[in-house]
């Protein structure tokens, strides 16, 4: 007499598939999420637009961003961490902290305003350490 072995992987897969098919109508019947309210009871307001030229959106006093054919940009809040990227390169900054930029002509960055910084490009590299000095190395 020949014995057949039970493949548990196939059994679990078949069970998962049957469950997904059986519950599919429930997935589409979910109610809309509740509206957003601030702690003071006023409704949350988000401003956003989308169209053929791109999209933008912002939470008042909070994060915001834009995207379009020319690139993207965003910030965590007004005066906060921000960055941008497009066909000519990218940049980003933390106010009072590190910042940097990169593009076809090279890259530059610093740890903070007045802090360690440097740049590199087709003409060479340069950098400065406050209180120590600066150095430049031309490209060969």
C-alpha positions, 0 to 999 in steps of 0.5 A: 500500500502506498502512502501519500505525504501531506505537504503542509506548505500547500495546505497553508497556501490553499487555506490563505487563498481561500480566506482571501477570496472569501473575505475580499468583499469585506475589504471593499466594504470598509467604512471611511476612516473617521475625520481628523480633529485637533485636540481642541475639537476643530477639524484638521485642515490639510491643503493639497493640490494635484494636477498635470504640472505636479502636486503639493501639500502641506499641514499648516505649521507642519510638513509640506512638499511639492513634486513636479517635472522640475523636481521635488522639495519638502520641509518638516515644518516652516523653518525646519529640516528641508530638502530639494532635488531636481535635474540640476542636483539636490540640497538639504539642510537642518537649520543651524546644523549640517547642510549639503548640495550636490549637482553636475558641478560637484558637491559641498557640505558643512557640519554647521554654519561656521563649522567644518566644511568642504567641497569637491568638483571638477577643479579639485577639492577644498575644505576648512576646519575652524581653528585649524585651517583650510586646504585645497587640492587642485584637480590634475 
